[in-house]
């Protein structure tokens, strides 16, 4: 079992640092490439959602990310001090009908819900805590 802990700021340029750290960690843990893509997508969607919607102003805030790997699963926890928001309650996007009538938002959480086997939310001590579990088939042993 491995653990990656990062403290990120609510700034778009943090996505690059996040991506490098995730790739290195997941490679060391022996996570197969397909699972790495799914884990990254879940984390990036959740992180961008916090950056875009959790804060009313441009003040820098700390967003904490924990990624834990176990045999065949990665557990992701994102913790922020933004406004309360339970992503599980987000309505699904409209996927049918003319494209010009569809909404532009809501696809990220929809994707996260479909890529995770467990998705939970808690509001504790004025902080949001989102937990997502991504299951995968283990391909190789960790380095």
WORASUL-V223591 format. One record per helix or strand of 3 or more residues. SS is the DSSP state (@ for helix, = for strand). FROM is the first residue (numbers start at 1). LEN is the number of residues. Records with the same first field share a line. If there is no record, write none. Layout:
BEGIN
SS = FROM-LEN  FROM-LEN
END
This chain:
BEGIN
= = 2-8  62-9  73-8  118-7  127-9
@ = 14-15  33-21  87-3  99-3  107-9
END
